[in-house]
Amino acid sequence: MESNENISISNIVLMESNFFRDKIIDFSDPNLKNNINIHLDNVVADNFLETTLMVTFTAVINEKTIVEAKIKMLAIFEFTTISSVNLETFKEINAPAIIYPYIREHLTSLSTKALLTPIIIPPVNFVKLAEQNKAIKE
């Protein structure tokens, strides 16, 4: 971004948090499969950007869901002047990269409170994800 462009974060808010675990879980089962789904929404109004990031984590054994978490967080960013190209990049890459660690921490905390081995979802390369999403749209 150019030096005269400025974006600051005003808030990050937990919007939704749902967690489920089965009563008995065998994490040593070789059929255990984890899945992470990421959904991003952006709304630009005046000098504000609202970015909502939702992460759904599921752990499945033989088609039975044993753990499921759905976490949605909203971040509000303020900006003065910014080019449309830089705003687009910020919306698709920087904003979700700022929110994602908060979601990771929340899921780790939830899983620990559920007496599970802490669930630590991997970091995400939002540059690569944005490129993949752009390719899908084209």
N, C-alpha and C positions, 0 to 999 in steps of 0.2 A: 504494500500500500504506500501511497505517497505520503510525505510527512504532514501535509495539510489535512489529511483524512484522519478522522478520529472515531473510534468505536469503544464504548465502555459498557460493562455489564452492570445492570441495576439490581437484578435479582435472579435467583434460581429457586424454583418452587417445586416441591413434590406434589404432583397432581393426582397420581394414582399409584397404589401399591397393593397388589394381590399376591398371596403366596399360598401354595398348597404343597403338602407332603403326605405321602402314603404312611401308614402306621409302621410297616416293616419294609425296610429297604436293604437290598444286598448290593452294595457298591462294587463288590468283587465279581458280579455276574458279567461274563464276557459279552452278553447281548446288550449291555447298557449303552445307550446312544444319547448324546447331548445335542441340543439344537438351540441356536441363538438367532432370533429374528429382530432386525432393527428397522424402525419406521421413523421417518423424519418429516415434519411439517414446518413450514415457515410462513409467517404473515408479516408483511411490511406495511406500516401505516405512519404517515408523517415522518418523524425522525426516530421511529422505533422499529425494532425487529423482534418479533416473538418467535422463538424456535422451540418446538416441542419434539422431544426425542423419546420414543417408546422402545423398550427392549423387552422381548419375551424370551425367557429361558425355559426349556423343557428337558427333562431327563426321562427317558422311556426305556423300559425293558419289555421285549416281546410285545410291542404295541400297547403296553399299559403305561400310562403316565404315572411316574412315581414322585416327581417334583415338578412344579410349574410356578413360575414367577412372572408377573407382568408389572413393569415399573415405567411410569411416565413422568418425565420432568419437563418443566417449562423454564426457559431462560429469557429474560427481557434485556435487550441491548439497546443503548441509545447511541445515535451517531449524529454528527454535525453535517459535514459534507463528505460524500463518498461517491465514487463513480459506480455506474451500474455493474461493470465488470467486477470490481473489487467487492461490491455488495453480494453479487452472485457467488463468488468464491467464498466469502465469509459465511454465507447462509449454508452452503453445501459442505464445507470442510471445517472451518474454524469453530463455528457455533456448536455443532454436535461434538467436536473434539473437546470443547470446554465442558459440556454437560456430561459426557460419557463416564468420566471418573467418579462422579457423584452417584451415578446409577450402579457402577461396579461396587462401590463401597456399600451402598444400601443393600444390594443382593448378598454380599458377603456377610453383612451384619444380620440380615434376616435368616440366612441359612445357619449361622452360628446359634441364633436364638432358638431355632427349630431342632437343635441338637444334631445337626448334620456336620459332616466335614465341611469346612467353609468352602462355599462355591466362589471361585475366583474366575470370572470370565476373562478371556484374553483381551488385550488391547486391540483396537480396530484402526486400520489405516484408512482414514476418511478420505484421503486423496484418491486412493484406489477404489473405494466404494463409490465415490462421486463419478469416477470415470466409468465404472460398470453401470451405474444407473443411467448415465448419459447415453451409453451404447444401447441399453435396453429401450430407451425412449426414441432412438433414431430408427 
